[in-house]
Amino acid sequence: LSLFPPVRPPKKTSPKKPPTKQQAAMAEEQMEEASSSAAASGTPFQLQFDKPIPFQIKLAEWNPEKDLLAMVTDDSKVLLHRFNWQRLWTISPGKCITSICWSPDGKIVALGTEDGFVLLHDVENGKMLRSIKSHDVAIICLNWAEDEPLSRTDKEDLLSYEDRTTRFFPPAPVMPRIGGLNSGDTGLADENEEAIQAFSSASCQRFNILCTGDKDGCICFSIFGIFPIGKININKVPIHVQSSGKRTSYRLQDVSISKVSLSRNLHQLVLLCSGKLINTDNLSLSNDLSVGVHCLHLDTSIFSNRKNELHQVSQQASSIQDLVEVVRASISMMSKQWSNAMNLFHEKFSALPSLLTAHGMESSSEDEFMSLLFGTHTSPALHQFLVSSLGEAGLKRIAKTIESAGRELRIVVSEHLQPAVEIISFRLAELRGLARWRSRFQNIGLDEKLMDGVTERVGMLVVQVERFSRVAATVLYLFQNFLSWVLKCVKILLSEPTDQVPSTNSELVVIFLKFLLDKDPIKQLLETDQIFEWDIDTAKHVEHLVVFGGFTDTKFLERSLAKQFSELEESLKEAFLMPFTTVSSQIHCQGLLPLYPVTSSDALSSTSTPASIAFYKDKDSQHNASSYSSTDYICFKIPDGSLNLRNFVAVIKDFCNSCSTSNTPSLSGFLLHIPVEYECVDLSLYKDNQVVLLLSGKSSSENAGRSWMVMLQTENLSFSQFSRTFPANYYNLQELEALELQLDTDYGKVRSVPHPLSTPLAVSASRGVACIFSSRRHALVYILDEDEDEDEDEGSEME
Amino acid sequence: MRATAWEHYGSAPMVRMNTLVYATCFADAASSSELSLAYVKLIEQLAVFKGYSAAFCALKLAEEKFPSSTNSQIHLLKMQLLHERALHRGHLRIAQQICDEFGVLSSSVSGVDIELKTEASLRRARTLLAAKQFSQAAAVANSLFTTCYKYNMQVENASVLLLLAEIHRKSDNAVLGLPYALASQSFCKSFNLDLLEASATLTLAELWLALGSNHAKRALSLVYQSLPMILGHGGLELRARSQIVLAKCHLTDPEFSVSEDPCAVLDPLNQAAEDLQVLEYHEMAAEVYYLKAMTYNHLGKEYEREEAAARFKEHVTALENPRDEEDSLVY
């Protein structure tokens, strides 16, 4: 955060040279003049700067907290610029990016890709924090909504839940760094890991949900952007419409979502999608007109009603998932390390059996070593093997490799595997406690039985880890013992002094020869498909422990560590799928409003039609701070020809409320007719119920190359109510009053821009700036409101 | 051992897990006293979470496994379990008897066997409390507190304070109990004794509730605070108690109407009844069925009401006429 102190934009500067004091004063004067006569002079927005930009920008989004603008170029590079146009970083994720949004705290930028991935990048350095595959097709829109702090003051008692893990455990282990012999490209990955840890701890402070909508009509919800909590397919959602006492069911087909927006109290979701509306009761009723862009209202009150519970669960669950990754990485790394060491060992020692056969002997290498140990004789084959093919140097190399592998193993177990497993088990125990609180947690799908199962599994894993470390320690000791014995033998055979070699235990050498020469218990434990043999004593013991409340699955010691881990993963998946499906099933469609029909020919381009959805707090509901309601505003351009309208922009408000309370139809809106010689390039809703429009002169007219930026105060425009009586008439928008937009309008502020403009338009409500891009590869930043009180002045003037 | 630490921090599954790790992995290497300690822990867990029958079953096996020489811990555990069960069943005479045995076990020299002694007097105080001899119980608890304070036994300190609060609550002296409960709570907080803290919070809620119906909201929020902890890690008794308090909070809250949301009351009560059945805790079970009968009465469901009332009566008679006192000592 400290990197980007919020900088107020200088009042007025020329782009290149910083203004002198005098100039600044003059500028101030000018500006005051300008603003006092804003409506008359027609230049209400200050041009902050105009910079050439060497890319074609596809998407742009202002950071909600800091003065940063993230842009996506046509070739899917992501650029981050500061307000003063200093570039902070550029990344190219290597995938086609189709959508972008910021996390509510402005620390993460989320990118949706064409192949259905959501990539989360750190704002500080552009590093990728997560990559989550939640969709199968291109993600068209993202919306990351945070619960308003305002609405959560009421239930302090429930918020007092704290994550106790941090009090009892040192910081969670990170993934083991692969050091030593087989170092890959770890330097970067390792730093990433640290970032992930920091990310998960920092981002879980406040409850927020990332919604992603894709081309095939699926919407995914994930808490903190990382813990998937729900997925719905609009194609399968039944839509019930109450019209004149009759209830009709509809369904949408071939849905492609173009815009989603979750209200800030997480209560409602409004989405725009194109698709074919089908009457499921009477299939014959659908006609060509039913293909169009529709507006849906989904009831997501599960998120707001259960936000505390969801917060707790997702917090625990997401950190469990992190730790599971750590365990996975640890296991795979250990097995890599160990198999490297073992390969060397077997490579060297495999020479012995072939030598034995070459000498025409039928004994095994184990027998040969045995006879060497008990001093009967040394066969020429073994002699040759020890002295010439293995040699002292080779032996020492093996010993060193195995020792270092063993050390590595010990470190991984003690610093990564064990603490990770322990914290997982603690967190699971906490989750199980929550699951027992049936009245609260059952309806978000935290299932007690499943959690019990997972806890049992993780308990077994803890035992397995403990056993693994014991087995590893024993095996390593035996290896060490055996190798120094062999070294001693070699020295004797070469008649060298043996006083340098540490003394060995011949009993342990026998054990080694019997159990370890051809077998590898460590490898067995690290591979999933191995069955681990164990003695009957332990088996009995484990069965015995069941009476004392031990694990009922007495066969668990037969499984290998890796197998146990994969079982844990499976049951975790099952347990976390439960909330996912439960929550998904509780998201219902509340209302439908067909907006405009599209003919199939331009259906493809319809997804890129400019539209904007926003929620604004109701002004009259301020008296009750704990439960305010919000009004939704939907603003979109009607494609030419649709509804027999040309060059129209529609603004609709209060769609959600009209769906939920049918007795007070408050749905209202208006149409805006753009002057014929211009076309609307992009539009956006802006704070305080304003609409910002970008108009560009049509190339055929004499106004080509001239554009306008218009900001309209919607309150000054007359909203007219319209009914939702359908299916008599699908598209009721025509009923709306159409207003002519005059470019010297009194409705709001207008400024002409001497460039032809292209998408996108990025406005920042927190900073009051807009960034627009000209087709000639220029970026222009305008200040939308000069100052709050000046705004008011203007407002009064307008009245 | 790590398991004990977890016991204090309040994470029951962690206790079980760590003990099991020990019992499974180090069965061959550990000394028999350590191993028996592990078994004792496991049996304690069983008693708290699965009820007495399972625990006694396991205890028998453990006694076979560890012959008398090393089993002082097991012997102790047996007495603890017996005492606990006698208290729950309402066999006060037997409880008293076991308390006396406890006292004999510890050596008479002062300053030795402190743990055993505190345990003994803690149990004595609880027996007295169960026998409704409040002033004596309070006296014992007070003297116990001074000893604990003297020997710097923080965990015991907190639990004694909690006991004192409990005593005051049962003697209908809620105002006096409040400071004790609060002290216990802050004690636990500073030592990270989460489970004990949760139960202190619960006692606090009970005390507030006892102060009148206009405190029901506050009590409710306190219960909500402690619930995740208790449900996750508390034993059957504590869980049942918290459920009862939850139901009571709803019932006493003047703004809450049973007919609107019967589940809010009945769900916790049913869960508590389930748990107490396993525990054979007659006193509390009677309370549960009483509350249930009342709720059904409000709802106008007569059949269910009669059923609950019958169960209530059953438990009360069991409490008043301890018929099978003899079998309290056998298991």
Interface residues (C-beta under 8 A of the other chain):
Chain A: E156 D157 L158 S160 Y161 R164 R167 F168 Q312 S425 F426 L428 A429 E430 R432 G433 L434 R436 W437 R438 S439 T455 V458 G459 V462 V463 E466 R467 R470 D537 T538 H541 V542 H544 L545 V547 F548 G549 G550 F551 L557
Chain B: Y9 S11 A12 P13 M14 R16 M17 N18 L20 V21 A23 T24 C25 A27 D28 Y39 L42 I43 Q45 L46 F49 K50 A54 C57 A58 L61 A62 N192 D194 L220 S221 L222 Y224 Q225 L227 P228 M229 L231 G232 H233 R239 C263 A264 D267 P268 Q271
